[in-house]
Amino acid sequence: MFRRLFAGLALLAALPALPAADPPRPRQGDLKVEDAAPDFTIKDIEGKVATKLSDLKGKPVVLIFGSCT
């Protein structure tokens, strides 16, 4: 599961902008230290299994934004 989640999170930066129908996303500078991360859903690298951040509440989660190379 963690392998799929890591692969999906690594692809998060490569995804296009969310469609207008999604709730507004925080703008740069809106989050402060200790604020909760905005909820989002991401699919695994094969596009089959969707994981929602809020479903992982209480479990250790590492969010990596940027290049993994």
MARTI-965555 format. One record per atom (N, C-alpha, C): residue number from 0; residue in three letters; x, y, z. Coordinates in steps of 0.2 Angstrom, whole numbers, plus 5000, padded with zeros to 4 digits. Layout:
{num:NUM, residu:ALA, X:X, Y:Y, Z:Z} .
...
//
This chain:
{num:0, residu:MET, X:5004, Y:4994, Z:5000} .
{num:0, residu:MET, X:5000, Y:5000, Z:5000} .
{num:0, residu:MET, X:5004, Y:5006, Z:5000} .
{num:1, residu:PHE, X:5010, Y:5006, Z:5004} .
{num:1, residu:PHE, X:5014, Y:5012, Z:5005} .
{num:1, residu:PHE, X:5017, Y:5013, Z:4998} .
{num:2, residu:ARG, X:5019, Y:5008, Z:4995} .
{num:2, residu:ARG, X:5023, Y:5009, Z:4988} .
{num:2, residu:ARG, X:5018, Y:5012, Z:4983} .
{num:3, residu:ARG, X:5012, Y:5010, Z:4983} .
{num:3, residu:ARG, X:5007, Y:5013, Z:4979} .
{num:3, residu:ARG, X:5006, Y:5021, Z:4980} .
{num:4, residu:LEU, X:5005, Y:5022, Z:4987} .
{num:4, residu:LEU, X:5004, Y:5029, Z:4989} .
{num:4, residu:LEU, X:5010, Y:5033, Z:4988} .
{num:5, residu:PHE, X:5016, Y:5031, Z:4989} .
{num:5, residu:PHE, X:5022, Y:5035, Z:4987} .
{num:5, residu:PHE, X:5022, Y:5036, Z:4980} .
{num:6, residu:ALA, X:5021, Y:5031, Z:4976} .
{num:6, residu:ALA, X:5021, Y:5032, Z:4968} .
{num:6, residu:ALA, X:5016, Y:5037, Z:4966} .
{num:7, residu:GLY, X:5010, Y:5037, Z:4969} .
{num:7, residu:GLY, X:5005, Y:5041, Z:4968} .
{num:7, residu:GLY, X:5006, Y:5048, Z:4970} .
{num:8, residu:LEU, X:5009, Y:5049, Z:4976} .
{num:8, residu:LEU, X:5011, Y:5056, Z:4978} .
{num:8, residu:LEU, X:5017, Y:5059, Z:4974} .
{num:9, residu:ALA, X:5021, Y:5054, Z:4972} .
{num:9, residu:ALA, X:5027, Y:5057, Z:4967} .
{num:9, residu:ALA, X:5024, Y:5060, Z:4961} .
{num:10, residu:LEU, X:5018, Y:5057, Z:4958} .
{num:10, residu:LEU, X:5015, Y:5059, Z:4952} .
{num:10, residu:LEU, X:5011, Y:5066, Z:4953} .
{num:11, residu:LEU, X:5009, Y:5067, Z:4960} .
{num:11, residu:LEU, X:5005, Y:5073, Z:4961} .
{num:11, residu:LEU, X:5007, Y:5079, Z:4958} .
{num:12, residu:ALA, X:5014, Y:5080, Z:4958} .
{num:12, residu:ALA, X:5016, Y:5087, Z:4955} .
{num:12, residu:ALA, X:5016, Y:5087, Z:4948} .
{num:13, residu:ALA, X:5015, Y:5081, Z:4944} .
{num:13, residu:ALA, X:5014, Y:5081, Z:4937} .
{num:13, residu:ALA, X:5007, Y:5081, Z:4935} .
{num:14, residu:LEU, X:5002, Y:5081, Z:4939} .
{num:14, residu:LEU, X:4995, Y:5082, Z:4937} .
{num:14, residu:LEU, X:4993, Y:5089, Z:4935} .
{num:15, residu:PRO, X:4989, Y:5089, Z:4930} .
{num:15, residu:PRO, X:4986, Y:5096, Z:4928} .
{num:15, residu:PRO, X:4982, Y:5099, Z:4934} .
{num:16, residu:ALA, X:4981, Y:5105, Z:4933} .
{num:16, residu:ALA, X:4977, Y:5109, Z:4938} .
{num:16, residu:ALA, X:4970, Y:5106, Z:4939} .
{num:17, residu:LEU, X:4967, Y:5106, Z:4944} .
{num:17, residu:LEU, X:4961, Y:5103, Z:4946} .
{num:17, residu:LEU, X:4955, Y:5107, Z:4942} .
{num:18, residu:PRO, X:4950, Y:5103, Z:4939} .
{num:18, residu:PRO, X:4945, Y:5107, Z:4936} .
{num:18, residu:PRO, X:4941, Y:5112, Z:4940} .
{num:19, residu:ALA, X:4937, Y:5116, Z:4937} .
{num:19, residu:ALA, X:4934, Y:5122, Z:4941} .
{num:19, residu:ALA, X:4929, Y:5119, Z:4946} .
{num:20, residu:ALA, X:4926, Y:5113, Z:4945} .
{num:20, residu:ALA, X:4921, Y:5110, Z:4949} .
{num:20, residu:ALA, X:4923, Y:5108, Z:4956} .
{num:21, residu:ASP, X:4930, Y:5107, Z:4956} .
{num:21, residu:ASP, X:4933, Y:5105, Z:4963} .
{num:21, residu:ASP, X:4932, Y:5111, Z:4968} .
{num:22, residu:PRO, X:4933, Y:5110, Z:4974} .
{num:22, residu:PRO, X:4933, Y:5115, Z:4979} .
{num:22, residu:PRO, X:4939, Y:5120, Z:4978} .
{num:23, residu:PRO, X:4938, Y:5126, Z:4980} .
{num:23, residu:PRO, X:4944, Y:5130, Z:4979} .
{num:23, residu:PRO, X:4950, Y:5128, Z:4983} .
{num:24, residu:ARG, X:4956, Y:5128, Z:4980} .
{num:24, residu:ARG, X:4962, Y:5126, Z:4983} .
{num:24, residu:ARG, X:4965, Y:5132, Z:4987} .
{num:25, residu:PRO, X:4969, Y:5131, Z:4992} .
{num:25, residu:PRO, X:4972, Y:5136, Z:4996} .
{num:25, residu:PRO, X:4977, Y:5139, Z:4991} .
{num:26, residu:ARG, X:4978, Y:5146, Z:4992} .
{num:26, residu:ARG, X:4983, Y:5149, Z:4988} .
{num:26, residu:ARG, X:4990, Y:5149, Z:4992} .
{num:27, residu:GLN, X:4995, Y:5150, Z:4988} .
{num:27, residu:GLN, X:5002, Y:5150, Z:4992} .
{num:27, residu:GLN, X:5001, Y:5155, Z:4997} .
{num:28, residu:GLY, X:5004, Y:5153, Z:5003} .
{num:28, residu:GLY, X:5004, Y:5158, Z:5009} .
{num:28, residu:GLY, X:4998, Y:5157, Z:5013} .
{num:29, residu:ASP, X:4992, Y:5153, Z:5011} .
{num:29, residu:ASP, X:4986, Y:5153, Z:5015} .
{num:29, residu:ASP, X:4987, Y:5148, Z:5021} .
{num:30, residu:LEU, X:4992, Y:5143, Z:5021} .
{num:30, residu:LEU, X:4993, Y:5138, Z:5026} .
{num:30, residu:LEU, X:4998, Y:5141, Z:5031} .
{num:31, residu:LYS, X:4997, Y:5139, Z:5037} .
{num:31, residu:LYS, X:5002, Y:5141, Z:5042} .
{num:31, residu:LYS, X:5004, Y:5135, Z:5046} .
{num:32, residu:VAL, X:5010, Y:5135, Z:5049} .
{num:32, residu:VAL, X:5013, Y:5130, Z:5053} .
{num:32, residu:VAL, X:5007, Y:5127, Z:5057} .
{num:33, residu:GLU, X:5007, Y:5120, Z:5057} .
{num:33, residu:GLU, X:5002, Y:5116, Z:5061} .
{num:33, residu:GLU, X:4995, Y:5116, Z:5058} .
{num:34, residu:ASP, X:4994, Y:5119, Z:5053} .
{num:34, residu:ASP, X:4987, Y:5119, Z:5049} .
{num:34, residu:ASP, X:4987, Y:5112, Z:5046} .
{num:35, residu:ALA, X:4981, Y:5109, Z:5046} .
{num:35, residu:ALA, X:4979, Y:5103, Z:5043} .
{num:35, residu:ALA, X:4981, Y:5103, Z:5035} .
{num:36, residu:ALA, X:4983, Y:5098, Z:5032} .
{num:36, residu:ALA, X:4984, Y:5098, Z:5025} .
{num:36, residu:ALA, X:4977, Y:5098, Z:5022} .
{num:37, residu:PRO, X:4977, Y:5101, Z:5016} .
{num:37, residu:PRO, X:4970, Y:5101, Z:5013} .
{num:37, residu:PRO, X:4969, Y:5094, Z:5010} .
{num:38, residu:ASP, X:4963, Y:5092, Z:5010} .
{num:38, residu:ASP, X:4961, Y:5085, Z:5008} .
{num:38, residu:ASP, X:4962, Y:5084, Z:5001} .
{num:39, residu:PHE, X:4964, Y:5079, Z:4998} .
{num:39, residu:PHE, X:4964, Y:5077, Z:4991} .
{num:39, residu:PHE, X:4964, Y:5070, Z:4990} .
{num:40, residu:THR, X:4962, Y:5068, Z:4984} .
{num:40, residu:THR, X:4962, Y:5061, Z:4982} .
{num:40, residu:THR, X:4967, Y:5060, Z:4976} .
{num:41, residu:ILE, X:4970, Y:5054, Z:4977} .
{num:41, residu:ILE, X:4975, Y:5053, Z:4971} .
{num:41, residu:ILE, X:4975, Y:5045, Z:4970} .
{num:42, residu:LYS, X:4976, Y:5044, Z:4963} .
{num:42, residu:LYS, X:4976, Y:5037, Z:4961} .
{num:42, residu:LYS, X:4983, Y:5034, Z:4961} .
{num:43, residu:ASP, X:4983, Y:5027, Z:4961} .
{num:43, residu:ASP, X:4990, Y:5024, Z:4961} .
{num:43, residu:ASP, X:4992, Y:5025, Z:4954} .
{num:44, residu:ILE, X:4998, Y:5023, Z:4953} .
{num:44, residu:ILE, X:5002, Y:5024, Z:4947} .
{num:44, residu:ILE, X:4998, Y:5020, Z:4941} .
{num:45, residu:GLU, X:4994, Y:5015, Z:4942} .
{num:45, residu:GLU, X:4990, Y:5012, Z:4937} .
{num:45, residu:GLU, X:4984, Y:5015, Z:4936} .
{num:46, residu:GLY, X:4982, Y:5020, Z:4940} .
{num:46, residu:GLY, X:4975, Y:5023, Z:4939} .
{num:46, residu:GLY, X:4969, Y:5019, Z:4942} .
{num:47, residu:LYS, X:4971, Y:5014, Z:4946} .
{num:47, residu:LYS, X:4965, Y:5010, Z:4948} .
{num:47, residu:LYS, X:4963, Y:5011, Z:4955} .
{num:48, residu:VAL, X:4967, Y:5012, Z:4959} .
{num:48, residu:VAL, X:4965, Y:5013, Z:4967} .
{num:48, residu:VAL, X:4966, Y:5020, Z:4969} .
{num:49, residu:ALA, X:4961, Y:5023, Z:4971} .
{num:49, residu:ALA, X:4961, Y:5030, Z:4973} .
{num:49, residu:ALA, X:4962, Y:5030, Z:4981} .
{num:50, residu:THR, X:4966, Y:5034, Z:4983} .
{num:50, residu:THR, X:4967, Y:5035, Z:4990} .
{num:50, residu:THR, X:4966, Y:5042, Z:4992} .
{num:51, residu:LYS, X:4962, Y:5043, Z:4997} .
{num:51, residu:LYS, X:4960, Y:5050, Z:5000} .
{num:51, residu:LYS, X:4964, Y:5051, Z:5006} .
{num:52, residu:LEU, X:4967, Y:5057, Z:5006} .
{num:52, residu:LEU, X:4971, Y:5059, Z:5012} .
{num:52, residu:LEU, X:4968, Y:5058, Z:5019} .
{num:53, residu:SER, X:4962, Y:5061, Z:5019} .
{num:53, residu:SER, X:4958, Y:5060, Z:5025} .
{num:53, residu:SER, X:4957, Y:5053, Z:5027} .
{num:54, residu:ASP, X:4957, Y:5048, Z:5023} .
{num:54, residu:ASP, X:4956, Y:5041, Z:5025} .
{num:54, residu:ASP, X:4962, Y:5039, Z:5029} .
{num:55, residu:LEU, X:4968, Y:5042, Z:5028} .
{num:55, residu:LEU, X:4974, Y:5040, Z:5032} .
{num:55, residu:LEU, X:4975, Y:5044, Z:5038} .
{num:56, residu:LYS, X:4970, Y:5047, Z:5041} .
{num:56, residu:LYS, X:4970, Y:5051, Z:5047} .
{num:56, residu:LYS, X:4972, Y:5046, Z:5052} .
{num:57, residu:GLY, X:4977, Y:5048, Z:5056} .
{num:57, residu:GLY, X:4980, Y:5044, Z:5062} .
{num:57, residu:GLY, X:4985, Y:5040, Z:5060} .
{num:58, residu:LYS, X:4987, Y:5039, Z:5053} .
{num:58, residu:LYS, X:4992, Y:5035, Z:5051} .
{num:58, residu:LYS, X:4998, Y:5039, Z:5049} .
{num:59, residu:PRO, X:5004, Y:5037, Z:5049} .
{num:59, residu:PRO, X:5010, Y:5041, Z:5047} .
{num:59, residu:PRO, X:5009, Y:5042, Z:5039} .
{num:60, residu:VAL, X:5010, Y:5048, Z:5037} .
{num:60, residu:VAL, X:5010, Y:5050, Z:5030} .
{num:60, residu:VAL, X:5015, Y:5055, Z:5028} .
{num:61, residu:VAL, X:5019, Y:5053, Z:5023} .
{num:61, residu:VAL, X:5024, Y:5058, Z:5021} .
{num:61, residu:VAL, X:5022, Y:5061, Z:5014} .
{num:62, residu:LEU, X:5022, Y:5067, Z:5014} .
{num:62, residu:LEU, X:5020, Y:5071, Z:5007} .
{num:62, residu:LEU, X:5026, Y:5073, Z:5004} .
{num:63, residu:ILE, X:5028, Y:5071, Z:4998} .
{num:63, residu:ILE, X:5034, Y:5074, Z:4995} .
{num:63, residu:ILE, X:5032, Y:5078, Z:4989} .
{num:64, residu:PHE, X:5033, Y:5084, Z:4988} .
{num:64, residu:PHE, X:5032, Y:5088, Z:4982} .
{num:64, residu:PHE, X:5038, Y:5090, Z:4979} .
{num:65, residu:GLY, X:5039, Y:5088, Z:4973} .
{num:65, residu:GLY, X:5045, Y:5090, Z:4969} .
{num:65, residu:GLY, X:5048, Y:5084, Z:4966} .
{num:66, residu:SER, X:5054, Y:5084, Z:4964} .
{num:66, residu:SER, X:5057, Y:5079, Z:4960} .
{num:66, residu:SER, X:5059, Y:5073, Z:4964} .
{num:67, residu:CYS, X:5059, Y:5067, Z:4962} .
{num:67, residu:CYS, X:5061, Y:5062, Z:4966} .
{num:67, residu:CYS, X:5067, Y:5059, Z:4963} .
{num:68, residu:THR, X:5071, Y:5062, Z:4958} .
{num:68, residu:THR, X:5076, Y:5060, Z:4955} .
{num:68, residu:THR, X:5083, Y:5062, Z:4958} .
//
